[in-house]
Amino acid sequence: MPIREWNREYPRRVTSDLVPDAADDAATAEVETGPVRRMGATYGLGRFVLTPLARLVYRPHVQGRGNVPRSGPVIFASNHQSFIDSIAIPVAAPRPVHFLAKSSYFDSPGLGGWVSKQFFSAIGAVPVQRGAGQAALDALEQQRALLEQGSAVALYPEGTRSLDGRLYKGRTGVAFLALQTGAPVVPVGLIGTDKVMPVGAKMPSLTHRITVKFGEPLDLGHHGPATSGRARRAATDEIMAAIHALSGQELAHAYNEVPAQNPIERIKQVLPHERR
């Protein structure tokens, strides 16, 4: 089956149980129609101004910057404990990074909406619409297009933020994207972001420091094609093992799932299916 046709067929072959969470939860978003957005002047200015400012204020410990390829497509796969994770990675990375953010941050009215749009554009966010089912695949399609442009994208294999500090099992969407495009995966371990901005906090703390660890790039092609569920699962497990080695978190040995809202969702969580 051709890759593009497989892109459209894939969500109908597995059960998508990814759940909406923060702005940076890429896996549950439906991509806006139209061409993929490129980083423009706002991002260039933001990277020039915000990155040094954030480094000055938070003094992050950054390890392994030399592991990040300076050109070509690359996927940053990170643990996820805080909203600020999607700021920490672009600030620490030696190259521009895309991640997906919900479109309401870009199209809200008034001065606050304008400020929000400029901020998220400045840190490399790409607007998407929230959704379910097909929407999860559309988000991967957006990221695939970015990778084909030679860009870097950041993803969270856990799917949603960890509320208890443990590292949850990875969902296979990141591995699918890596196997489909051939892009190397750079594992990222974020430490301390949950203290700088805990879930529910309105403003980040200035009393804690963040550590960002970039691991060696992973070439996952040896696991097999993207069309193989076994290959996706094995590649995902390799990614999560690398993240765990960097973050040092306790392993949850379970998927990070919100409580089911209705009987159908409860049945889906109980039945065996691929977490994508």
Secondary structure as GFF3:
##gff-version 3
##sequence-region A 1 276
A	DSSP	alpha_helix	3	13	.	.	.	ID=ss1
A	DSSP	three_ten_helix	26	28	.	.	.	ID=ss2
A	DSSP	beta_strand	29	31	.	.	.	ID=ss3
A	DSSP	alpha_helix	41	58	.	.	.	ID=ss4
A	DSSP	beta_strand	61	63	.	.	.	ID=ss5
A	DSSP	three_ten_helix	65	67	.	.	.	ID=ss6
A	DSSP	beta_strand	74	78	.	.	.	ID=ss7
A	DSSP	alpha_helix	85	92	.	.	.	ID=ss8
A	DSSP	beta_strand	99	102	.	.	.	ID=ss9
A	DSSP	alpha_helix	104	107	.	.	.	ID=ss10
A	DSSP	alpha_helix	110	122	.	.	.	ID=ss11
A	DSSP	beta_strand	125	130	.	.	.	ID=ss12
A	DSSP	alpha_helix	134	148	.	.	.	ID=ss13
A	DSSP	beta_strand	152	155	.	.	.	ID=ss14
A	DSSP	alpha_helix	173	181	.	.	.	ID=ss15
A	DSSP	beta_strand	185	191	.	.	.	ID=ss16
A	DSSP	alpha_helix	193	196	.	.	.	ID=ss17
A	DSSP	beta_strand	211	214	.	.	.	ID=ss18
A	DSSP	three_ten_helix	221	223	.	.	.	ID=ss19
A	DSSP	alpha_helix	229	247	.	.	.	ID=ss20
A	DSSP	alpha_helix	263	270	.	.	.	ID=ss21
###
